[in-house]
Amino acid sequence: MNIYVSNLNFSTTSESLQDLFAEYGEVDSAKIITDRETGRSRGFGFVEMSDNRAGQKAIDELNETDFEGKTISVNIARPKKERSSGGYNRGGGGGYNRNRY
C-alpha cells in the first residue's frame, strides 16, 4: 500500500516518517519529497507498507494528528497522472508580422 502524507514539518526526515509508521507494521520505504533545485522538503512524502491492513490502520489512526508540530493528512496515494500540455498549442510561431515581406 502506498500512502501519501502531507502538511509535514519542513524539518521532518524520511527516517522520522518511517519510525512513525513502523508503529503500525513493517515499512518498506518512507521518502520525503524535496525540491529539485534547493533540496528542501516540499512538505509531503510517501510511505510504502506491504501489509494493506496495517497500512489502513496507520491511515485511520494518523490522519489529522499532530506530528512534529504540524497536523498531518494521511491518505492512500493516488497514481500519478501524466501531465498534459495544458491546452497550449506547441506548434508554430505567434504569427506576428509573419507575412511582412
N, C-alpha and C positions, 0 to 999 in steps of 0.2 A: 504494500500500500504506500502510495506517495502522498505525503502530507505537506500542505502549504501553511507556513507560519508567517503572519505579517504583524506590523507595528512593533517590531523588535527594537530594543535599545541599540543605538549605533555601536555600542561597545560590546555587544553580545558576540561571543565567538562560536564557531562550529562545535567546539568541544563542550561548551556550557549548554548549547542546544541539545547535543547528543546526550549529555548527562540528564537533562530534564526528561527526555523521552525514555531513557533507559529504565526509569522507574516503572514503566508500563510494559516493558518487554525488550526483546533484542532489537537494537537499532542497526540496520545495515549501513546507513550513511546519514550524515547531517551536514548541510552546507549552507553557509550564509552567502547570499549573492552580493557581490561587490561591483562597484563602478569600474569599468574597464580603464578609464583614464586616471582616476585618483586612487583606486584600490580601497576606497572607503566603503563601508557597509551601505547597502541601499535600504536597509530596514526590514528585509524579509529573507526567508530561507525555505529550504525543503528538507524533510526528514523522510527516509525510507525505512519501513518496517515490513518484514516478510510475513508476520502474523497479522492478518487483517483484523482479527478480534481485538488484539492488543492495540493495534493502530486506532481502531474505532473508539476504544475505551480512552485512549490518550486524547483524541479529538474531543470527546464528550466532556472529559474532566478538565482539560487545559484551556478550552476556548473561553475567552473573556475573563481570564485570570491574570493576576499580576506576575510578571517575570522580569526581574532585574529593573524594576521601577516603571514598567510600561504594561498596559493592559493589552495582551496579545490576542490575535484572532487565529484560530486553528481550524483548518478545513481540509477536506480531500482535495488534492491538487487536480486541476483540470488539465487535459492535454494541451500543449502549446499549439496555438493556431498559427498558420503561416501568415506572414504579413502580406497584405495586398498593396497594390501601388497607390492606394488611396484615391483612386479615380482620376488621377492625373494622366494626361497623355504624354508618354515618354518620348514620342517621336517628333522629329522636325523642329525647326526653329519657330520663333514667335511670329514671323511674317512681317515684321516692321520694316518698311522700305524694301521689301523683297524684290519688287519689280521696278525699282528706281531707274535702272539703265536699260 
